[in-house]
């Protein structure tokens, strides 16, 4: 077996440390990338809201904005509580109207003509074979009363629903029975008495409906304001997260720069030479890289003088990787084009030889 000298051991351990550092950097980059993706989703959500509602986004919050946020939260909880109270009050008002309607129905049911409408029509016993062909929705007082007292989802929600079913009782009777018949006259009499009492209650019903519409509009406005508050908070939180992310990225950049060795004078010279060989498009991108790290640098000027010694290490490393990639791409493209030209030239030569051979064969 061979033996390892101390230099080999040091070299091997050094490579392990470098690999660990690279892996740690890669893990941090993955984490920051994930944060960027999440923030992008939030930014898109905020932008979509303001674009759809034609509202101007709020600026980053200061102490005043924080105070407003507290006020909004308190106001939001108060509005939610008020909304619950309004909903409960509205339900109670409607129940009172239905109770008053129940009194009207009770008076109608006590009339001497009401007995025939108390239960569903006994179609079989009366031999009314065409009843269901004429009457599509049978109705009677007993069914209405049961539905008013029901505890499940079949219970009436609005007093107008009960009114419509009471009217249906009379309409069915006057539709199936001929005018002038006893049942028709009884239904017509009860209908007139019912409409007279209903008109007295109708004013209260209309007043309640108008009030309910106003409360629904207020509730919708409160909900919209609550949504705006939520989006505003999301925008402010996203702004704070972006600031924190920028800070982390800056710290990470500085840490990476510290780990990297400094660009040598020879490498700077080669980097400058490489910049002169870039295409106009790639050169513009390279100048933008310098401008990102140096705000005073005029990348759009007609003549640009780049002082390599004045650039930061991070800018030099970024430029080096970009220039290297750009030149490699140019070389690959040139090689591909040259290969295509060679192939084209070979085809032209082959075609020429084939034509010459063909002429010779003809002469023979």
For each residue, the residues with C-beta under 8 A, 3 or more apart:
1:
2:
3:
4: 8 9 12
5: 8 9
6: 9 10
7: 10 11
8: 4 5 11 12
9: 4 5 6 12 13
10: 6 7 13 14
11: 7 8 14 15
12: 4 8 9 15 16
13: 9 10 16 17
14: 10 11 17 18
15: 11 12 18 19
16: 12 13 19 20
17: 13 14 20 21
18: 14 15 21 22
19: 15 16 22 23
20: 16 17 23 24
21: 17 18 24 25 259
22: 18 19 25 26
23: 19 20 26 27
24: 20 21 27 28
25: 21 22 28 29 256
26: 22 23 29 30
27: 23 24 30 31
28: 24 25 31 32 252
29: 25 26 32 33
30: 26 27 33 34
31: 27 28 34 35
32: 28 29 35 36 245 248 249 252
33: 29 30 36 37
34: 30 31 37 38
35: 31 32 38 39 241 245
36: 32 33 39 40 245
37: 33 34 40 41
38: 34 35 41 42
39: 35 36 42 43 238 241 242 245
40: 36 37 43 44
41: 37 38 44 45
42: 38 39 45 46 234 237 238 241
43: 39 40 46 47 238
44: 40 41 47 48
45: 41 42 48 49 231 234
46: 42 43 49 50 57 231 234 235 238
47: 43 44 50 51 57
48: 44 45 51 52
49: 45 46 52 53 55 227 231
50: 46 47 53 54 55 56 57 231
51: 47 48 54
52: 48 49
53: 49 50 228
54: 50 51
55: 49 50 228
56: 50
57: 46 47 50 235
58: 61 65 232 235 236
59: 65
60: 65 236 239 240
61: 58 64 65 66 68 69 236 239
62: 65 66
63: 66 67
64: 61 67 68
65: 58 59 60 61 62 68 69 236
66: 61 62 63 69 70
67: 63 64 70 71
68: 61 64 65 71 72
69: 61 65 66 72 73 233 236
70: 66 67 73 74
71: 67 68 74 75
72: 68 69 75 76 229
73: 69 70 76 77
74: 70 71 77 78
75: 71 72 78 79
76: 72 73 79 80 226 229
77: 73 74 80 81
78: 74 75 81 82
79: 75 76 82 83 222 225 226
80: 76 77 83 84
81: 77 78 84 85
82: 78 79 85 86
83: 79 80 86 87 219 222
84: 80 81 87 88
85: 81 82 88 89
86: 82 83 89 90 215 218 219
87: 83 84 90 91
88: 84 85 91 92
89: 85 86 92 93
90: 86 87 93 94 211 212 215
91: 87 88 94 95
92: 88 89 95 96
93: 89 90 96 97 208 211
94: 90 91 97 98 157 158 159 208
95: 91 92 98 99
96: 92 93 99 100
97: 93 94 100 101 159 201 204 205 208
98: 94 95 101 102 148 156 159 162
99: 95 96 102 103
100: 96 97 103 104 201 204
101: 97 98 104 105 159 162 163 201
102: 98 99 105 106 148
103: 99 100 106 107
104: 100 101 107 108 194 197 198 201
105: 101 102 108 109 141 144 145 148 162 166
106: 102 103 109 110
107: 103 104 110 111 197
108: 104 105 111 114 141 166 190 193 194 197
109: 105 106 114 118 141 145
110: 106 107 114
111: 107 108 114 190 193
112: 115
113: 116 186 189 190
114: 108 109 110 111 117 118 141 190
115: 112 118
116: 113 183 186
117: 114 140 141 169 170 173 186 187 190
118: 109 114 115 140 141 142
119: 122 140 142
120: 138 140 142 143
121: 126 128 131 135 138 140
122: 119 125 126
123: 126 128 129 131 132
124: 127
125: 122
126: 121 122 123
127: 124
128: 121 123 131 176
129: 123
130: 133 134
131: 121 123 128 134 135 138 176
132: 123 135 136 138
133: 130
134: 130 131 175 176
135: 121 131 132 138 172 175 176
136: 132
137: 168 172
138: 120 121 131 132 135 172
139: 143 144 165 168 169 172
140: 117 118 119 120 121 143 144 169
141: 105 108 109 114 117 118 144 145 166 169
142: 118 119 120 145 146
143: 120 139 140 146 147 165
144: 105 139 140 141 147 148 162 165 166 169
145: 105 109 141 142 148 149
146: 142 143 149 150
147: 143 144 150 154 155 156 162 165
148: 98 102 105 144 145 155 156 162
149: 145 146 155
150: 146 147 154 155
151: 155
152: 155
153:
154: 147 150
155: 147 148 149 150 151 152
156: 98 147 148 159 161 162
157: 94 161
158: 94 161 162
159: 94 97 98 101 156 162 163 201 205
160: 163 164 205
161: 156 157 158 164 165
162: 98 101 105 144 147 148 156 158 159 165 166
163: 101 159 160 166 167 198
164: 160 161 167 168
165: 139 143 144 147 161 162 168 169
166: 105 108 141 144 162 163 169 170 194
167: 163 164 170 171 191 194
168: 137 139 164 165 171 172
169: 117 139 140 141 144 165 166 172 173 187
170: 117 166 167 173 174 187 188 190 191 194
171: 167 168 174 175
172: 135 137 138 139 168 169 175 176
173: 117 169 170 176 177 183 184 186 187
174: 170 171 177 179 184 187 188 191
175: 134 135 171 172
176: 128 131 134 135 172 173
177: 173 174 181 183 184 187
178: 181 184
179: 174 184
180: 184 185
181: 177 178 184 185
182: 185 186
183: 116 173 177 186 187
184: 173 174 177 178 179 180 181 187 188
185: 180 181 182 188 189
186: 113 116 117 173 182 183 189 190
187: 117 169 170 173 174 177 183 184 190 191
188: 170 174 184 185 191 192
189: 113 185 186 192 193
190: 108 111 113 114 117 170 186 187 193 194
191: 167 170 174 187 188 194 195
192: 188 189 195 196
193: 108 111 189 190 196 197
194: 104 108 166 167 170 190 191 197 198
195: 191 192 198 199
196: 192 193 199 200
197: 104 107 108 193 194 200 201
198: 104 163 194 195 201 202
199: 195 196 202 203
200: 196 197 203
201: 97 100 101 104 159 197 198 204 205
202: 198 199 205 206
203: 199 200 206 207
204: 97 100 201 207 208
205: 97 159 160 201 202 208 209
206: 202 203 209 210
207: 203 204 210 211
208: 93 94 97 204 205 211 212
209: 205 206 212 213
210: 206 207 213 214
211: 90 93 207 208 214 215
212: 90 208 209 215 216
213: 209 210 216 217
214: 210 211 217 218
215: 86 90 211 212 218 219
216: 212 213 219 220
217: 213 214 220 221
218: 86 214 215 221 222
219: 83 86 215 216 222 223
220: 216 217 223 224
221: 217 218 224 225
222: 79 83 218 219 225 226
223: 219 220 226 227
224: 220 221 227 228
225: 79 221 222 228 229
226: 76 79 222 223 229 230
227: 49 223 224 230 231
228: 53 55 224 225 231 232
229: 72 76 225 226 232 233
230: 226 227 233 234
231: 45 46 49 50 227 228 234 235
232: 58 228 229 235 236
233: 69 229 230 236 237
234: 42 45 46 230 231 237 238
235: 46 57 58 231 232 238 239
236: 58 60 61 65 69 232 233 239 240
237: 42 233 234 240 241
238: 39 42 43 46 234 235 241 242
239: 60 61 235 236 242 243
240: 60 236 237 243 244
241: 35 39 42 237 238 244 245
242: 39 238 239 245 246
243: 239 240 246 247
244: 240 241 247 248
245: 32 35 36 39 241 242 248 249
246: 242 243 249 250
247: 243 244 250 251
248: 32 244 245 251 252
249: 32 245 246 252 253
250: 246 247 253 254
251: 247 248 254 255
252: 28 32 248 249 255 256
253: 249 250 256 257 314
254: 250 251 257 258 314
255: 251 252 258 259
256: 25 252 253 259 260 314
257: 253 254 260 312 313 314 317
258: 254 255
259: 21 255 256
260: 256 257 313 317
261:
262: 313
263: 267 268 271 313 316 317 320
264: 267 268
265: 268 269
266: 269 270
267: 263 264 270 271 320
268: 263 264 265 271 272 308 309 316
269: 265 266 272 273 308
270: 266 267 273 274
271: 263 267 268 274 275 308 316 319 320 323
272: 268 269 275 276 306 308
273: 269 270 276 277
274: 270 271 277 278 323 324 327
275: 271 272 278 283 286 306 319 323
276: 272 273
277: 273 274 327 330
278: 274 275 282 283 286 323 326 327 330
279: 282 283 326 330
280: 283 284
281: 284 285
282: 278 279 285 286 322 326 330
283: 275 278 279 280 286 287
284: 280 281 287 288 299
285: 281 282 288 289 322 326
286: 275 278 282 283 289 290 319 322 323 326
287: 283 284 290 291 297 299 304
288: 284 285 291 292 299
289: 285 286 292 293 315 318 319 322
290: 286 287 293 294 297 299 306 311 315 319
291: 287 288 294 295 297 298 299
292: 288 289
293: 289 290 311 312 314 315 318
294: 290 291 297 311 312 315
295: 291
296:
297: 287 290 291 294
298: 291 301 304
299: 284 287 288 290 291 304
300:
301: 298 304
302:
303:
304: 287 298 299 301
305:
306: 272 275 290 311
307: 310 311
308: 268 269 271 272 311 316
309: 268
310: 307
311: 290 293 294 306 307 308 315 316 319
312: 257 293 294 315 316
313: 257 260 262 263 316 317
314: 253 254 256 257 293 317 318
315: 289 290 293 294 311 312 318 319
316: 263 268 271 308 311 312 313 319 320
317: 257 260 263 313 314 320 321
318: 289 293 314 315 321 322
319: 271 275 286 289 290 311 315 316 322 323
320: 263 267 271 316 317 323 324
321: 317 318 324 325
322: 282 285 286 289 318 319 325 326
323: 271 274 275 278 286 319 320 326 327
324: 274 320 321 327 328
325: 321 322 328 329
326: 278 279 282 285 286 322 323 329 330
327: 274 277 278 323 324 330 331
328: 324 325 331 332
329: 325 326 332 333
330: 277 278 279 282 326 327 333 334
331: 327 328 334 335
332: 328 329 335 336
333: 329 330 336 337
334: 330 331 337 338
335: 331 332 338 339
336: 332 333 339 340
337: 333 334 340 341
338: 334 335 341 342
339: 335 336 342 343
340: 336 337 343 344
341: 337 338 344 345
342: 338 339 345 346
343: 339 340 346 347
344: 340 341 347 348
345: 341 342 348 349
346: 342 343 349 350
347: 343 344 350 351
348: 344 345 351 352
349: 345 346 352 353
350: 346 347 353 354
351: 347 348 354 355
352: 348 349 355 356
353: 349 350 356 357
354: 350 351 357 358
355: 351 352 358 359
356: 352 353 359 360
357: 353 354 360 361
358: 354 355 361 362
359: 355 356 362 363
360: 356 357 363 364
361: 357 358 364
362: 358 359
363: 359 360
364: 360 361
